[in-house]
């Protein structure tokens, strides 16, 4: 049974394959598991999402002071709406989580990394529109 980490409370939930994931709620806090918007993560939250989610996770490494990051934020949200519940979208503030940013070798922002099974499978630096984010994720998941 697939496991999904709640974007609100970080509880790990098992999704029955016979129920629509789009309407799934967390067994602990009752929040929707898929909200059509990226989960805001800290360092420990990122590690839990990478290690426990059965679906791919796309992380936007960003910072509040970054103009291109702010421009891409609504596009990243649109991409999340297009690809959930098949992909989890998340954001990590590199200023607040400097150790995680260093761990993943973030040299410029915004940088998106696609993870599957906790491992990096693709990386893209620079702001993109929603359609290109969706295409990048789909291409990376096929390759």
C-alpha positions in Angstrom: 0.0 0.0 0.0 1.5 3.4 -0.9 2.6 5.7 1.9 2.0 9.5 1.8 3.4 11.9 4.3 0.8 14.5 5.5 1.9 18.0 4.4 0.3 19.5 7.5 1.4 17.2 10.4 4.0 14.9 8.8 2.2 11.8 9.8 2.7 8.8 7.4 -0.5 7.6 5.9 -1.2 4.4 3.9 -3.4 4.9 0.9 -5.8 2.1 0.0 -5.5 1.5 -3.8 -9.3 1.3 -4.2 -9.9 4.8 -2.9 -9.2 8.1 -4.9 -6.0 9.7 -3.6 -7.3 13.2 -4.5 -9.8 13.0 -1.6 -7.6 11.3 0.9 -7.3 12.8 4.4 -4.6 12.4 7.1 -5.5 9.8 9.7 -3.9 11.9 12.4 -5.0 15.5 11.7 -7.8 15.0 9.1 -6.1 17.5 6.7 -6.2 16.7 3.0 -3.2 14.8 1.9 -3.3 16.7 -1.5 -4.2 20.3 -1.5 -3.0 21.4 -4.9 -0.2 23.5 -3.3 3.4 22.8 -2.3 4.1 21.6 1.2 6.3 24.1 3.2 9.1 22.0 4.7 11.9 22.4 7.2 15.0 20.2 7.2 13.5 17.3 9.3 10.3 17.6 7.3 12.2 17.3 4.0 14.0 14.1 5.2 10.7 12.5 6.2 9.0 13.4 2.9 12.0 12.0 0.9 12.3 8.8 2.9 8.6 7.9 3.5 6.6 9.1 0.4 5.9 6.4 -2.1 5.4 9.0 -4.8 8.1 11.2 -6.4 8.8 14.5 -4.6 9.7 17.7 -6.3 11.4 20.2 -4.0 11.8 23.9 -4.8 14.9 25.2 -3.0 14.2 29.0 -2.6 14.7 32.1 -0.4 12.6 35.0 0.5 15.0 37.6 -0.9 15.2 35.9 -4.3 13.2 37.7 -7.0 13.1 34.8 -9.5 12.0 32.5 -6.7 9.1 34.8 -5.9 8.2 34.9 -9.6 8.3 31.1 -9.9 6.2 30.4 -6.8 2.7 30.7 -8.4 4.0 28.6 -11.4 5.3 25.9 -9.0 1.8 25.9 -7.4 0.1 25.5 -10.8 2.5 22.6 -11.5 1.5 21.0 -8.2 -2.2 21.3 -9.1 -1.5 19.6 -12.4 0.5 16.7 -11.1 -0.9 15.9 -7.7 -1.6 13.2 -6.4 1.0 11.5 -8.5 3.8 13.8 -7.4 4.3 15.6 -4.1 5.5 19.2 -4.5 7.4 20.9 -1.6 9.3 24.1 -0.9 12.4 24.4 1.3 13.6 27.9 2.4 17.4 27.7 2.0 18.0 30.5 4.5 16.0 28.7 7.2 17.4 25.3 6.3 21.0 26.0 5.3 22.3 22.5 6.3 19.8 20.9 4.0 20.7 23.3 1.2 24.4 22.5 1.6 23.7 18.8 1.8 22.0 18.8 -1.6 24.7 21.1 -3.1 22.3 24.1 -3.8 24.5 26.7 -5.5 21.9 28.9 -7.1 18.2 29.4 -6.5 15.6 28.6 -7.4 16.7 25.0 -7.9 14.2 22.2 -8.2 15.2 18.6 -7.5 13.0 15.6 -8.3 13.5 12.7 -5.8 12.3 9.2 -6.2 12.8 6.7 -3.3 14.8 9.4 -1.5 17.3 9.7 -4.2 17.9 12.7 -6.6 16.9 11.8 -10.2 16.8 15.2 -11.8 17.8 18.8 -11.1 16.8 22.1 -12.7 18.1 25.5 -11.8 16.3 28.8 -12.7 12.7 29.9 -12.8 10.4 28.1 -15.2 6.7 28.6 -16.1 4.2 25.9 -14.9 4.0 24.1 -18.2 7.8 23.7 -18.4 7.9 22.4 -14.8 5.3 19.8 -15.6 7.1 18.7 -18.7 10.5 18.6 -16.9 8.9 16.4 -14.2 7.2 14.1 -16.7 10.4 13.8 -18.8 12.5 13.0 -15.8 10.1 10.4 -14.5 10.2 8.6 -17.9 13.9 8.7 -18.3 
